[in-house]
Amino acid sequence: MTDSIVEILFLTSWALLYPTMILLLLGLLYAFVLLGGFLSEARSRRHCSKAFRNQLNSLRCPPGERIHVKLDSATPALVTRGLHQHATGLDKEKCLGDLEIVARRALARLTIGIRVAPILGLAGTLIPLGPALMALSAGDTETLSQKLVVAFSTSVVGLFISGLCYVMHSFRKSWYSQDLLDIQYLFGV
């Protein structure tokens, strides 16, 4: 009875190896797509940051009034979105709440990569270790080396995805916090 349970667990874990590797490859592709958007946003922010900071003080909304601002390419996207929403007549608090949700959603995509990629990397490491240990006991060094290559490769890819997403998350969290503060300042909140 125990042997059949162990065999079922072994086959189940072995069946998860290829889906794990596929998910890691899809995660890597997704991280590179996110990196492209991140680099584009970073370039845009670096280009427009000084110009926007210079005009920020002149844009502040007096209490009870609407902001009448001509937006340009120097305005960060989150700030532009908030000003557009406010111009359509939305309440300032509602605009701020909506923008916080937009920022959280953008960060959530990165958080998934930060948390899931190491799990997949660990799964991809542990699954082939069973057959590798069996190959070691049988003296089959070729199978042992193949399984160890898979094990360490999946671990490295999972950690790379997680690290990349963590760096992008850190920068974007800072940017979006600054944008939300700028909006609060512009709204006079």
C-alpha angles and dihedrals in degrees: 000000000000092000092055092050091050091048092050091050091047093050092045093052092045090051088056094057098083096044087049092052091046091050090050091052091048089048090052091050090047091049090053091050089051089047090056091054091044094052091048091051092046092052091048093048093048090050097048104030099093094043092050093046090052094053097038096090093054093052100061115130117233112233113279096014135100123246114250104192133154103225120214138179090279092070115095114243096245091051091047090051092050093049091049091050091049091048089057089060102263116150115259093240091049090050091050092048092050092049092050089054091049090051092047092050092052090050093045091063089058093043089059090057091046093054107029101044095064090048091053091044091052092047089049089051099047099041097065093041092078094058089040091057090047089051090049092053090049092048093243100144094172093060090041092055093046092052093046091051089054091046097052095038093056091047092052093047092049092050092046092053091047093048093048092049091046093055092048091046092052094052095043093048089056093046095048093046088054091047092051091049090050091051091049089051092048092048091049091238 
